[in-house]
Amino acid sequence: MKLARAIHFDESDTRVYPISARTGEWCISGGFEFSNWTEADLSGKARQAFANGWFGLETSGRVTFVAVTVIEPGEIETLTDLLAQHFVTYYGAPSVEEARPVAAGEIAHMRDLCDDHDPNTLLTVARELTEAGVREAYRNIQPQDAGLEQFAIHGSLDE
């Protein structure tokens, strides 16, 4: 089972996003944040978050690149609960229990996106507003021979 973690090659994300995701933080697309946005909402740092930002599940920050890595089933459950709580706190979901299926769907979407890629494959997202809503496109960058272990964090951050 795979998911993606935030990866930084420099400090630019701290300058271009309202909140930057932490290196090593688990991430999903997070397009839900923009579901009712219009062109009027797309300015400054918010525009950059909309256009190219993955959503960090712990900080609710954004990051430009994520790296595919292996995740344990127990971590998926924890992240699902965390995202469900986010939906309650920031989007008015009636309860964590009712928000959990939607959160699980968002994480499953990201897992599906990651499953076809080798560990350390980099992913980017590009969004645009259309008449039908937000359209997302994904690009992958294959790991190089040197590897990304120097950037990608594998395993628990608590160890």
N, C-alpha and C positions, 0 to 999 in steps of 0.2 A: 504494500500500500504506500502511495506517495502523496506528498503535498509539497508546498513551496515555502521557502524561507526568504525573508528580506536579505538583500545583499547590496553592499555599497562599495563602489570603486573609488569614490571621493566624497567630499562633503556637500556636493551640490543639492542633494535632496533636502538638506536642512535649510537651504535657502529658497527652494522653489515651491515647497509644499507648506500649507498652514501648520501642519504637524507632520514630522517625519517619522516613519516607522523605524523601530530599532533593528539594527543588524541582528540577524538570526531569528527574528520574530516570524511566526507562522502567518501566512498571508493568503487571501482570497481575492477575487476580482473586486468585489465591493461595489459593483455597478448599481446596486440598490440605492445607494446614497443619492444618485442622480436621477432617479425615476421620474421626478416631477419638475426637473430643471428646464429652463428655457434659455435662449441666447442671452437674456438679460443677466442670468446667473454666472455667465462665463467670462470672468475678468480676473486678472491678477493670478494669485496663487490658487484660487478656486478653479480657474481655467486649466492650470497645469495638473491639478489633482484629477479633474475630469478627464483630460486628454490622455494621460499616461500613467496614472497612479494605481498601483495595487494597494489593497486595504490590509493593514496590520491588525491582527485580531486582538492583540493586547493593548496597543496604544491608540487604535483607531487612526493612526497616522498613515501616510502614503509613502510608497517607494517606487522607483522606476524599474528596477530589476529584481526578479526573484529567481532563486535556484531550486530546481527540483531535488527533493531528498526523500528518504524513507521516513515514514511516521508510524508510530505504534497505535493500535486500535484504542487503547486507553486515552491517548492524547487526543484522538478525534472526539471522543465523548466530552472531554474537558473543554475543548475548543467550541464544540456545539453549544454547551451550556453558557460559555462566555459570550458567544454571539447572540444567543437567545436573550441574555440579560441586556446586551447592547440594544436589541430591538425594543425591549421594555423601557429602558432608560431614555433612549433618544428618539424613538419612533412611536411611542405610545402603545406598544403591544399590550394587551390586557394582562398577560402573565408569561412567565418563563415557559410554563408547560405548553401554552398555546403558541408561543413563538418558536419553540424547539423544532417542529417539523420544517419550518421555513429556514431556520438556521442550518439544519441538517442538509437541506436541499442546496443551500449556497456552498457548503463545504463539499458535498458530493460533486457538485459541478466542478469545483477546483480539483478534486481528486481525479475526476475523469479527464480533465485537461492535462494533468501531470502523468497519468498512468502510461501514456504512450512514449514517454521520454526517459532517457537514461538519467541517473543521478548527476547532478551538477549542470544539467542543461539549463541555460538561462531563458527566461520567458519575459516578454514585454507585452503590454496591452495598449491598444489605441482605440479611443472612443470618439464617436461623433453623434450629434443629435440628428435624428431623422423625423419625418412626420409620424412614423410608427413608434418613436421613442428613442432610447439609447441603443446604438449599435456598437458592439465590441468586436475587435479583431485581435488575434493573438499571433505573435511571432516567436519562434524559438531559435536559439543560438546554441549550436552543439558545443559541448565541452572540448577544449583544446588538449593536446597531449600533456601540457604542463599541469593541467587540472586546476580546479578552483578550491581545493581544500584549504588553501590559505585564506579564502574569503568565506566560504560556506561553512556554517556551523552544523555539525552532526551530533545527534544525541541530546542529552538533557543540558540545559543551561545551568542547572543547579549543581552539577558535578564538579 
